[in-house]
Amino acid sequence: MTGTTPRGANTEQEAARWVRGMFGKIAGHYDLLNHLLSFNLDRRWRARTVERVSEILERPDARALDLCCGTGDVLLAMERRKKCAALGSDFCHPMLVEARRKVRSPLVEADALMLPLADASLDLITIAFGFRNLAHYRRGLEELRRVLKPGGTLAILEFSQPSNRAFAAVYGWFSTRVLPWIGGVISGSREAYAYLPESIRKFPGAEDLASEMRAAGFERVEFERMTAGAVALHVGKKIIGRE
């Protein structure tokens, strides 16, 4: 595992710049296309993520970050049930502009590989459909572990590889043929919606991501598959007493 590899990007800096620009172009249509192209299942996936970490969100003394928050859907779901302090962060300014229309929580424009946060300052980090777009996965995990307190939790919701062959075939056809066409027509950027399924195809499976989390220092790593394995939710902890 290294990081995202958009076509034409030869360095990590070029990959990050490409991804930032791509999301900036589609920010205004992002919510509509997420719901449309997932048949509204994205709402359920995000709700499950928030439910899984709800015990932390309900602690008044906890501090939470929704990283790569995009237009703020996970943060909005957090606000409906959280008692803790939470903020959102993304490195794409147009996405944060869209998020501000929906959420009340503080928003920070920052790169996930270089967060402007102190060591051991957070109890929870969530990241939904943003991890696979990082320019370097291992460094991203190490940075997230750095800002988590001992005992803190990381929850990664990300696309994965369907485990059922028949579903995988249909999913592959839809993501490579239908998704780029519909996404391109609505957003005006076919390139973006060609990149997205390609990034999913290249991204490691659920078992590999779990192994990478463990290698980066997370423990008690678990994952659950959803929608026939098209999506996986990984949860890991920074163990108390292990810096």
C-alpha positions in Angstrom: 0.0 0.0 0.0 1.4 3.4 -0.9 -1.3 6.0 -1.8 -3.7 7.2 -4.5 -2.3 7.3 -8.0 -4.4 9.5 -10.4 -3.4 9.3 -14.0 -0.6 11.7 -14.9 0.5 12.2 -11.3 4.0 11.1 -10.8 4.7 12.3 -7.2 2.8 12.5 -4.0 2.6 16.2 -4.3 1.1 16.0 -7.8 -1.4 13.3 -6.6 -2.6 15.5 -3.7 -2.9 18.5 -6.0 -4.9 16.6 -8.5 -7.3 15.1 -5.9 -7.8 18.6 -4.3 -8.6 20.1 -7.7 -10.9 17.3 -8.7 -13.0 17.5 -5.6 -13.1 21.2 -5.9 -14.7 20.9 -9.3 -17.5 18.6 -8.2 -18.2 20.0 -4.7 -21.5 21.6 -5.7 -22.9 18.4 -7.1 -21.2 16.0 -4.6 -24.2 15.3 -2.4 -26.6 14.8 -5.2 -24.4 12.3 -7.0 -23.4 10.5 -3.8 -27.1 9.8 -3.0 -28.0 9.1 -6.7 -25.2 6.8 -7.6 -25.3 4.8 -4.3 -29.1 4.5 -4.5 -29.1 6.4 -1.1 -27.1 3.6 0.5 -24.4 6.1 1.4 -26.8 7.6 4.1 -27.0 4.1 5.7 -23.3 3.6 5.6 -22.6 6.9 7.2 -25.3 6.3 9.8 -23.8 3.0 10.7 -20.4 4.6 11.2 -21.8 7.2 13.6 -23.7 4.5 15.4 -20.6 2.4 15.8 -18.8 5.3 17.6 -21.8 6.7 19.4 -20.5 5.8 22.8 -17.6 8.2 22.3 -19.8 10.9 20.8 -22.0 10.9 23.9 -19.2 11.6 26.3 -19.2 15.3 27.1 -15.4 15.3 27.7 -14.5 13.7 24.4 -12.9 15.4 21.4 -13.8 14.1 17.9 -12.6 14.9 14.3 -14.3 14.0 11.1 -11.4 14.0 8.7 -11.8 14.4 4.9 -15.2 15.7 5.9 -16.2 16.8 2.4 -19.6 18.4 2.4 -20.2 17.4 6.0 -22.6 14.5 6.0 -20.9 12.5 8.7 -20.4 15.6 10.8 -24.1 16.5 10.4 -25.0 13.0 11.6 -22.7 13.5 14.6 -24.3 16.7 15.5 -27.7 15.1 15.9 -26.5 12.9 18.7 -23.1 14.1 20.0 -22.5 15.7 23.4 -18.7 16.0 22.8 -16.8 18.7 21.0 -16.3 17.8 17.3 -14.8 19.5 14.3 -14.5 18.7 10.6 -11.4 18.9 8.4 -10.7 18.7 4.7 -8.0 20.0 2.4 -10.4 21.0 -0.4 -11.8 24.5 0.3 -14.9 24.3 -2.0 -16.0 21.1 -0.1 -15.7 23.1 3.2 -17.8 25.9 1.7 -20.5 23.3 1.0 -20.2 21.8 4.5 -20.6 25.2 6.1 -24.1 25.4 4.6 -25.1 22.3 6.6 -23.1 22.0 9.9 -22.5 24.2 12.9 -19.3 22.5 14.0 -15.9 24.2 13.5 -14.3 23.4 10.1 -10.5 23.4 9.5 -8.8 23.4 6.1 -5.9 21.0 6.5 -4.0 18.1 4.9 -4.6 14.8 6.5 -0.9 14.0 6.4 0.0 17.2 8.3 -2.8 18.0 10.8 -2.4 21.2 12.8 -3.3 19.4 16.0 -1.3 18.5 19.1 -0.1 15.0 19.9 -2.7 12.9 21.8 -5.4 15.5 21.5 -8.4 13.5 20.1 -10.6 10.7 21.4 -12.1 9.8 18.0 -11.3 10.2 14.3 -13.8 9.3 11.6 -13.0 9.3 7.9 -15.6 8.4 5.4 -14.7 7.7 1.7 -11.6 9.9 2.0 -8.8 7.6 3.1 -8.2 6.0 -0.3 -7.6 9.5 -1.7 -4.6 10.1 0.6 -1.2 10.5 -1.2 0.4 8.1 1.3 -1.7 5.6 3.3 0.9 4.5 5.9 1.9 8.1 6.7 -1.8 9.0 7.0 -2.4 6.3 9.5 0.7 7.3 11.5 -0.5 10.9 11.5 -3.9 9.9 12.8 -2.4 7.7 15.5 -0.2 10.7 16.5 -3.2 13.0 17.3 -5.2 10.3 19.0 -5.1 9.9 22.8 -4.1 6.6 24.2 -7.3 4.6 24.1 -8.6 6.7 21.2 -10.5 5.2 18.3 -10.1 5.5 14.5 -13.0 4.6 12.3 -12.5 4.3 8.5 -15.5 3.9 6.2 -14.3 3.1 2.7 -15.2 1.3 -0.5 -13.9 -2.2 -0.8 -14.0 -5.2 -3.1 -17.3 -7.1 -3.2 -17.0 -10.7 -1.9 -19.8 -12.1 -4.1 -18.7 -12.8 -7.6 -22.0 -12.1 -9.3 -22.5 -8.8 -7.4 -18.8 -7.9 -8.1 -19.4 -8.3 -11.8 -22.5 -6.0 -11.7 -20.8 -3.6 -9.5 -17.8 -3.4 -11.8 -20.0 -2.8 -14.8 -21.9 -0.1 -13.1 -18.9 1.7 -11.6 -16.9 1.7 -14.9 -19.7 2.3 -17.4 -22.7 3.9 -15.8 -21.1 5.9 -13.0 -18.7 8.0 -15.1 -21.4 8.8 -17.6 -24.0 9.9 -15.1 -21.4 11.6 -12.9 -19.9 13.4 -15.9 -23.2 14.6 -17.2 -24.4 16.1 -13.8 -21.1 17.4 -12.5 -19.5 18.4 -15.8 -16.4 16.4 -14.9 -16.3 13.0 -16.4 -12.6 12.8 -15.5 -13.6 12.9 -11.8 -16.1 10.1 -12.1 -13.7 8.0 -14.0 -11.0 8.5 -11.3 -13.4 7.5 -8.5 -14.2 4.0 -9.6 -10.5 3.5 -10.6 -9.4 4.6 -7.2 -11.8 2.0 -5.7 -10.5 -0.7 -8.0 -6.8 0.0 -6.9 -7.6 0.3 -3.2 -6.7 -2.7 -1.1 -9.3 -5.1 0.2 -10.7 -5.0 3.7 -8.2 -7.6 5.1 -5.3 -5.6 3.7 -6.4 -2.3 5.1 -6.8 -4.0 8.5 -3.3 -5.3 8.2 -2.0 -1.9 7.3 -3.7 -0.4 10.3 -2.1 -2.9 12.6 1.3 -2.3 11.0 0.9 1.5 11.7 0.4 0.8 15.4 -3.4 0.3 15.8 -4.7 -2.6 17.8 -8.1 -4.3 18.3 -8.6 -3.7 14.6 -12.0 -5.0 13.4 -14.0 -4.5 10.2 -17.5 -5.2 9.0 -18.5 -5.4 5.4 -21.7 -3.8 4.1 -23.7 -4.2 0.9 -22.1 -7.5 -0.2 -18.6 -6.2 0.6 -18.8 -3.1 -1.5 -18.1 -1.0 1.6 -16.2 -1.8 4.8 -16.1 -0.1 8.1 -12.7 -0.5 10.0 -12.3 0.4 13.6 -9.0 0.4 15.5 -7.6 1.7 18.8 -4.5 3.4 20.0 -3.8 1.2 23.0 -3.3 2.9 26.4 0.3 2.9 27.4 1.6 2.5 23.9 2.9 5.8 22.4 
